[in-house]
Amino acid sequence: MPQDHDIAVVGGGLLGSAIAFGLAREGQRVVVLDEGDVAKRASRGNFALVWVQSKGLGMPAYTGWTINSTQAWPQLEAELKERTGLDVCLEQTGGFSICLSEREMEQRRDVLRRIHAQEGVAKYDVALLDRREVEKMLPGIGPDVVGGSYCPLDGHVNALRLFRAFHVANQRLGIDYKPDHRVGAIDFERGRFRLQTSQGEIEAGKIVLAAGNANAQLAPMVGLSAPMQFNCRGQIVVTERLQRFMRYPIGTLRQTDEGTVMIGDSYEDSTDDRGINTAINSVMLDRAQRTFPFLANVNVVRSWSCLRVMTQDGFPIYDQSESCPGAFIACCHSGVTLAAVHAYTLAPMIARGALDLQQTGVFSAQRFHVQKAA
């Protein structure tokens, strides 16, 4: 027999889990339909930054949206710990973008200038520091480091603990989590949605598509669109555990709460998440040891690749369907950074049945259609 729920969230990664958490807090009866561990899940391959600097060039509203989320992150951390007893290890001491040449320093200066020169952009503190200033905060940097930018809003978490905390909290909030329920078709009739899954039919009054790159195929079923990139792969290298030496994360290098060092932030034109490209890893490792020379003598314990969830212009998509009222979609790359705003801002809108277009209108996929028409 079809099962009935207020809202069905399609996608059980960090994005879907954060939205489901927020919906349950609003008293909604939620079911999460998840492909399971067979899915090419970005949630288990991300770098786990809570990051502001560099966000919003080309879409100033994204800067403000990101700042709102980082400011709400302490509340999210505290609530997840209260509900689950799990510590997601949030550290918001600030973060760096490191420059290894004067040319990189000038490029960094130009990017920040262009971001802050945009009309309507939210202002935030970010400082360009010379080598001496960086070394005071990041002892042990190599001679190639000429400086960098520092933003006090930046930080990082333990991504796997965050993923687990959401799932535990959602279970305790009464969310019906259904793994191995890949959605193949969605029908809308008489104000209700019927989702055909690999394990049977699910019925709900509203739906949220939060299935990463799979949103591109699901969105047209309910009158929406999700222009995605499908050829954007990233790689990460992880070292053995080390005594704590980094008080601040770097955008491409951070020390986790467990002591390991994560090195990443590559972009590769590939649709295959199997295996790794050793040439790309060598470039990342070279930059890491130029930043901290002692890393040259540290053991690498694992490495992986993962397909990024990235819209065609890199900015989020939040939309609601006109032809199928009650259908919503969410696509984003920064699922960790935006987790708090998804839980505390976006989810309540969906629970009420309509997006607040003053906050989300700029993120509509209609922007792609306007570009094509132009």
PAKOL-363075 format. One record per residue (C-alpha): residue in three letters; x negated, y, z negated. Coordinates in steps of 0.5 Angstrom, whole numbers, padded with zeros to 4 digits. Layout:
BEGIN
[node 'ALA',[X,Y,Z]] ...
END
This chain:
BEGIN
[node 'MET',[0000,0000,0000]] [node 'PRO',[-0002,0007,0001]] [node 'GLN',[-0005,0011,-0005]] [node 'ASP',[-0003,0018,-0007]] [node 'HIS',[-0007,0023,-0009]] [node 'ASP',[-0007,0031,-0009]] [node 'ILE',[-0014,0032,-0006]] [node 'ALA',[-0018,0027,-0002]] [node 'VAL',[-0025,0029,-0001]] [node 'VAL',[-0029,0026,0004]] [node 'GLY',[-0036,0025,0003]] [node 'GLY',[-0039,0023,-0004]] [node 'GLY',[-0046,0027,-0003]] [node 'LEU',[-0048,0033,-0007]] [node 'LEU',[-0043,0037,-0004]] [node 'GLY',[-0037,0033,-0004]] [node 'SER',[-0039,0031,-0011]] [node 'ALA',[-0039,0038,-0013]] [node 'ILE',[-0033,0040,-0010]] [node 'ALA',[-0029,0034,-0013]] [node 'PHE',[-0032,0036,-0020]] [node 'GLY',[-0029,0043,-0019]] [node 'LEU',[-0022,0041,-0017]] [node 'ALA',[-0022,0036,-0023]] [node 'ARG',[-0023,0041,-0027]] [node 'GLU',[-0017,0045,-0024]] [node 'GLY',[-0013,0039,-0026]] [node 'GLN',[-0012,0036,-0019]] [node 'ARG',[-0012,0028,-0018]] [node 'VAL',[-0018,0027,-0014]] [node 'VAL',[-0020,0021,-0009]] [node 'VAL',[-0027,0021,-0007]] [node 'LEU',[-0028,0017,0000]] [node 'ASP',[-0036,0015,0001]] [node 'GLU',[-0039,0011,0006]] [node 'GLY',[-0044,0009,0000]] [node 'ASP',[-0051,0007,0001]] [node 'VAL',[-0051,0006,0008]] [node 'ALA',[-0050,0013,0009]] [node 'LYS',[-0056,0017,0012]] [node 'ARG',[-0055,0021,0005]] [node 'ALA',[-0059,0028,0005]] [node 'SER',[-0057,0028,-0003]] [node 'ARG',[-0063,0023,-0004]] [node 'GLY',[-0068,0026,0000]] [node 'ASN',[-0068,0033,-0002]] [node 'PHE',[-0073,0038,-0005]] [node 'ALA',[-0068,0040,-0011]] [node 'LEU',[-0070,0047,-0011]] [node 'VAL',[-0065,0053,-0013]] [node 'TRP',[-0067,0058,-0009]] [node 'VAL',[-0066,0065,-0007]] [node 'GLN',[-0072,0068,-0003]] [node 'SER',[-0072,0068,0004]] [node 'LYS',[-0064,0066,0004]] [node 'GLY',[-0059,0071,0009]] [node 'LEU',[-0064,0073,0014]] [node 'GLY',[-0058,0074,0020]] [node 'MET',[-0052,0073,0015]] [node 'PRO',[-0053,0078,0009]] [node 'ALA',[-0047,0075,0006]] [node 'TYR',[-0051,0069,0005]] [node 'THR',[-0056,0072,0000]] [node 'GLY',[-0050,0074,-0005]] [node 'TRP',[-0047,0067,-0004]] [node 'THR',[-0053,0064,-0006]] [node 'ILE',[-0055,0069,-0012]] [node 'ASN',[-0048,0068,-0015]] [node 'SER',[-0049,0060,-0015]] [node 'THR',[-0056,0061,-0018]] [node 'GLN',[-0053,0066,-0023]] [node 'ALA',[-0048,0060,-0025]] [node 'TRP',[-0053,0055,-0025]] [node 'PRO',[-0054,0055,-0033]] [node 'GLN',[-0047,0054,-0034]] [node 'LEU',[-0047,0048,-0029]] [node 'GLU',[-0053,0045,-0033]] [node 'ALA',[-0050,0046,-0040]] [node 'GLU',[-0043,0043,-0038]] [node 'LEU',[-0046,0037,-0034]] [node 'LYS',[-0050,0036,-0040]] [node 'GLU',[-0044,0037,-0045]] [node 'ARG',[-0039,0032,-0041]] [node 'THR',[-0045,0027,-0039]] [node 'GLY',[-0051,0027,-0044]] [node 'LEU',[-0055,0028,-0038]] [node 'ASP',[-0060,0033,-0037]] [node 'VAL',[-0061,0035,-0030]] [node 'CYS',[-0068,0039,-0032]] [node 'LEU',[-0066,0046,-0029]] [node 'GLU',[-0072,0050,-0030]] [node 'GLN',[-0071,0058,-0027]] [node 'THR',[-0077,0061,-0029]] [node 'GLY',[-0078,0064,-0022]] [node 'GLY',[-0081,0061,-0016]] [node 'PHE',[-0087,0063,-0011]] [node 'SER',[-0088,0063,-0003]] [node 'ILE',[-0095,0062,-0002]] [node 'CYS',[-0099,0065,0004]] [node 'LEU',[-0106,0062,0006]] [node 'SER',[-0108,0068,0010]] [node 'GLU',[-0107,0075,0011]] [node 'ARG',[-0103,0074,0017]] [node 'GLU',[-0098,0069,0013]] [node 'MET',[-0098,0075,0008]] [node 'GLU',[-0096,0080,0013]] [node 'GLN',[-0091,0075,0016]] [node 'ARG',[-0088,0074,0009]] [node 'ARG',[-0088,0082,0008]] [node 'ASP',[-0084,0083,0014]] [node 'VAL',[-0079,0077,0013]] [node 'LEU',[-0077,0080,0006]] [node 'ARG',[-0077,0087,0009]] [node 'ARG',[-0072,0085,0014]] [node 'ILE',[-0067,0081,0009]] [node 'HIS',[-0067,0087,0005]] [node 'ALA',[-0066,0092,0010]] [node 'GLN',[-0059,0089,0012]] [node 'GLU',[-0053,0093,0011]] [node 'GLY',[-0049,0090,0005]] [node 'VAL',[-0054,0085,0003]] [node 'ALA',[-0054,0084,-0004]] [node 'LYS',[-0061,0086,-0008]] [node 'TYR',[-0065,0082,-0012]] [node 'ASP',[-0072,0082,-0015]] [node 'VAL',[-0078,0080,-0011]] [node 'ALA',[-0085,0082,-0011]] [node 'LEU',[-0091,0081,-0006]] [node 'LEU',[-0097,0079,-0011]] [node 'ASP',[-0104,0079,-0009]] [node 'ARG',[-0109,0073,-0010]] [node 'ARG',[-0111,0076,-0017]] [node 'GLU',[-0103,0076,-0019]] [node 'VAL',[-0102,0069,-0017]] [node 'GLU',[-0107,0066,-0020]] [node 'LYS',[-0105,0069,-0027]] [node 'MET',[-0099,0065,-0026]] [node 'LEU',[-0101,0059,-0022]] [node 'PRO',[-0108,0057,-0025]] [node 'GLY',[-0112,0053,-0021]] [node 'ILE',[-0110,0056,-0014]] [node 'GLY',[-0116,0055,-0008]] [node 'PRO',[-0120,0060,-0005]] [node 'ASP',[-0115,0060,0001]] [node 'VAL',[-0109,0063,-0003]] [node 'VAL',[-0109,0070,-0001]] [node 'GLY',[-0102,0072,-0005]] [node 'GLY',[-0095,0070,-0004]] [node 'SER',[-0088,0073,-0006]] [node 'TYR',[-0085,0071,-0013]] [node 'CYS',[-0077,0071,-0014]] [node 'PRO',[-0075,0071,-0022]] [node 'LEU',[-0068,0068,-0020]] [node 'ASP',[-0072,0061,-0017]] [node 'GLY',[-0072,0055,-0020]] [node 'HIS',[-0071,0047,-0019]] [node 'VAL',[-0068,0041,-0022]] [node 'ASN',[-0068,0034,-0022]] [node 'ALA',[-0064,0032,-0016]] [node 'LEU',[-0063,0025,-0017]] [node 'ARG',[-0061,0026,-0024]] [node 'LEU',[-0056,0032,-0022]] [node 'PHE',[-0053,0027,-0017]] [node 'ARG',[-0052,0022,-0023]] [node 'ALA',[-0049,0027,-0027]] [node 'PHE',[-0044,0029,-0022]] [node 'HIS',[-0042,0022,-0021]] [node 'VAL',[-0041,0020,-0029]] [node 'ALA',[-0038,0027,-0030]] [node 'ASN',[-0033,0026,-0024]] [node 'GLN',[-0031,0019,-0027]] [node 'ARG',[-0030,0022,-0034]] [node 'LEU',[-0025,0027,-0031]] [node 'GLY',[-0021,0021,-0028]] [node 'ILE',[-0023,0022,-0021]] [node 'ASP',[-0022,0016,-0016]] [node 'TYR',[-0029,0014,-0013]] [node 'LYS',[-0028,0010,-0007]] [node 'PRO',[-0035,0007,-0004]] [node 'ASP',[-0035,0004,0002]] [node 'HIS',[-0029,0008,0005]] [node 'ARG',[-0032,0010,0011]] [node 'VAL',[-0026,0015,0014]] [node 'GLY',[-0025,0013,0022]] [node 'ALA',[-0018,0017,0023]] [node 'ILE',[-0014,0022,0020]] [node 'ASP',[-0007,0023,0021]] [node 'PHE',[-0003,0029,0019]] [node 'GLU',[0005,0029,0018]] [node 'ARG',[0010,0032,0014]] [node 'GLY',[0005,0036,0010]] [node 'ARG',[0001,0030,0008]] [node 'PHE',[-0005,0027,0010]] [node 'ARG',[-0007,0019,0012]] [node 'LEU',[-0014,0017,0012]] [node 'GLN',[-0016,0011,0015]] [node 'THR',[-0022,0008,0012]] [node 'SER',[-0026,0002,0013]] [node 'GLN',[-0022,-0001,0006]] [node 'GLY',[-0015,0001,0008]] [node 'GLU',[-0011,0007,0008]] [node 'ILE',[-0011,0013,0003]] [node 'GLU',[-0006,0019,0003]] [node 'ALA',[-0007,0026,0000]] [node 'GLY',[-0003,0032,0000]] [node 'LYS',[-0010,0036,0002]] [node 'ILE',[-0017,0034,0004]] [node 'VAL',[-0024,0037,0004]] [node 'LEU',[-0029,0035,0009]] [node 'ALA',[-0035,0035,0006]] [node 'ALA',[-0039,0029,0010]] [node 'GLY',[-0045,0032,0012]] [node 'ASN',[-0047,0031,0019]] [node 'ALA',[-0040,0027,0020]] [node 'ASN',[-0036,0033,0019]] [node 'ALA',[-0037,0034,0027]] [node 'GLN',[-0033,0028,0029]] [node 'LEU',[-0028,0029,0023]] [node 'ALA',[-0027,0036,0024]] [node 'PRO',[-0023,0036,0030]] [node 'MET',[-0018,0031,0027]] [node 'VAL',[-0015,0036,0023]] [node 'GLY',[-0016,0042,0028]] [node 'LEU',[-0023,0045,0025]] [node 'SER',[-0030,0045,0028]] [node 'ALA',[-0037,0044,0025]] [node 'PRO',[-0042,0045,0030]] [node 'MET',[-0048,0042,0027]] [node 'GLN',[-0055,0040,0029]] [node 'PHE',[-0057,0033,0029]] [node 'ASN',[-0064,0033,0031]] [node 'CYS',[-0067,0036,0024]] [node 'ARG',[-0071,0031,0020]] [node 'GLY',[-0075,0033,0014]] [node 'GLN',[-0081,0029,0010]] [node 'ILE',[-0083,0029,0003]] [node 'VAL',[-0089,0026,0000]] [node 'VAL',[-0089,0025,-0008]] [node 'THR',[-0096,0024,-0012]] [node 'GLU',[-0097,0020,-0018]] [node 'ARG',[-0095,0023,-0025]] [node 'LEU',[-0100,0029,-0027]] [node 'GLN',[-0101,0033,-0033]] [node 'ARG',[-0097,0039,-0033]] [node 'PHE',[-0100,0044,-0029]] [node 'MET',[-0095,0048,-0025]] [node 'ARG',[-0090,0053,-0029]] [node 'TYR',[-0087,0055,-0023]] [node 'PRO',[-0085,0052,-0017]] [node 'ILE',[-0087,0053,-0010]] [node 'GLY',[-0082,0053,-0004]] [node 'THR',[-0086,0047,-0001]] [node 'LEU',[-0089,0044,-0007]] [node 'ARG',[-0087,0043,-0014]] [node 'GLN',[-0088,0039,-0020]] [node 'THR',[-0082,0035,-0023]] [node 'ASP',[-0080,0034,-0030]] [node 'GLU',[-0083,0027,-0029]] [node 'GLY',[-0090,0030,-0027]] [node 'THR',[-0090,0028,-0020]] [node 'VAL',[-0092,0033,-0015]] [node 'MET',[-0087,0033,-0009]] [node 'ILE',[-0090,0036,-0002]] [node 'GLY',[-0085,0038,0003]] [node 'ASP',[-0081,0043,0008]] [node 'SER',[-0082,0040,0014]] [node 'TYR',[-0078,0041,0020]] [node 'GLU',[-0078,0036,0026]] [node 'ASP',[-0074,0035,0032]] [node 'SER',[-0072,0028,0031]] [node 'THR',[-0065,0024,0030]] [node 'ASP',[-0068,0018,0027]] [node 'ASP',[-0069,0018,0019]] [node 'ARG',[-0073,0011,0019]] [node 'GLY',[-0081,0011,0018]] [node 'ILE',[-0085,0018,0017]] [node 'ASN',[-0089,0022,0022]] [node 'THR',[-0096,0021,0019]] [node 'ALA',[-0099,0027,0023]] [node 'ILE',[-0093,0032,0020]] [node 'ASN',[-0095,0029,0013]] [node 'SER',[-0103,0031,0014]] [node 'VAL',[-0101,0038,0015]] [node 'MET',[-0097,0038,0009]] [node 'LEU',[-0102,0035,0005]] [node 'ASP',[-0107,0040,0008]] [node 'ARG',[-0103,0046,0006]] [node 'ALA',[-0102,0043,-0001]] [node 'GLN',[-0110,0041,-0003]] [node 'ARG',[-0111,0048,0000]] [node 'THR',[-0106,0051,-0005]] [node 'PHE',[-0109,0047,-0011]] [node 'PRO',[-0116,0044,-0009]] [node 'PHE',[-0116,0038,-0014]] [node 'LEU',[-0110,0035,-0011]] [node 'ALA',[-0115,0032,-0006]] [node 'ASN',[-0116,0027,-0011]] [node 'VAL',[-0109,0025,-0013]] [node 'ASN',[-0106,0019,-0011]] [node 'VAL',[-0100,0019,-0006]] [node 'VAL',[-0095,0014,-0009]] [node 'ARG',[-0089,0014,-0004]] [node 'SER',[-0086,0018,0002]] [node 'TRP',[-0080,0019,0006]] [node 'SER',[-0076,0022,0011]] [node 'CYS',[-0069,0025,0012]] [node 'LEU',[-0064,0028,0017]] [node 'ARG',[-0062,0035,0014]] [node 'VAL',[-0055,0037,0014]] [node 'MET',[-0056,0044,0018]] [node 'THR',[-0050,0048,0022]] [node 'GLN',[-0053,0050,0029]] [node 'ASP',[-0055,0057,0026]] [node 'GLY',[-0057,0054,0019]] [node 'PHE',[-0051,0058,0015]] [node 'PRO',[-0046,0055,0011]] [node 'ILE',[-0039,0053,0014]] [node 'TYR',[-0033,0054,0010]] [node 'ASP',[-0026,0054,0013]] [node 'GLN',[-0018,0052,0013]] [node 'SER',[-0014,0049,0018]] [node 'GLU',[-0008,0053,0021]] [node 'SER',[-0005,0047,0025]] [node 'CYS',[-0006,0042,0019]] [node 'PRO',[-0005,0046,0013]] [node 'GLY',[-0008,0043,0007]] [node 'ALA',[-0015,0041,0011]] [node 'PHE',[-0021,0044,0009]] [node 'ILE',[-0028,0044,0011]] [node 'ALA',[-0035,0045,0008]] [node 'CYS',[-0042,0044,0011]] [node 'CYS',[-0048,0047,0008]] [node 'HIS',[-0056,0045,0008]] [node 'SER',[-0057,0048,0001]] [node 'GLY',[-0053,0043,-0003]] [node 'VAL',[-0057,0044,-0010]] [node 'THR',[-0058,0051,-0010]] [node 'LEU',[-0050,0052,-0008]] [node 'ALA',[-0047,0047,-0013]] [node 'ALA',[-0045,0052,-0018]] [node 'VAL',[-0041,0056,-0013]] [node 'HIS',[-0038,0050,-0010]] [node 'ALA',[-0036,0047,-0017]] [node 'TYR',[-0034,0054,-0020]] [node 'THR',[-0032,0058,-0014]] [node 'LEU',[-0030,0054,-0008]] [node 'ALA',[-0026,0049,-0011]] [node 'PRO',[-0021,0053,-0015]] [node 'MET',[-0020,0056,-0008]] [node 'ILE',[-0018,0050,-0005]] [node 'ALA',[-0014,0047,-0011]] [node 'ARG',[-0010,0054,-0010]] [node 'GLY',[-0009,0052,-0003]] [node 'ALA',[-0012,0058,0001]] [node 'LEU',[-0019,0060,0001]] [node 'ASP',[-0021,0067,-0001]] [node 'LEU',[-0023,0070,0006]] [node 'GLN',[-0026,0076,0003]] [node 'GLN',[-0031,0071,0000]] [node 'THR',[-0031,0066,0005]] [node 'GLY',[-0029,0069,0012]] [node 'VAL',[-0036,0071,0014]] [node 'PHE',[-0038,0063,0014]] [node 'SER',[-0032,0061,0018]] [node 'ALA',[-0034,0057,0024]] [node 'GLN',[-0030,0062,0028]] [node 'ARG',[-0037,0066,0029]] [node 'PHE',[-0039,0060,0034]] [node 'HIS',[-0033,0061,0038]] [node 'VAL',[-0034,0069,0038]] [node 'GLN',[-0042,0068,0040]] [node 'LYS',[-0040,0064,0046]] [node 'ALA',[-0034,0069,0048]] [node 'ALA',[-0039,0074,0048]] 
END
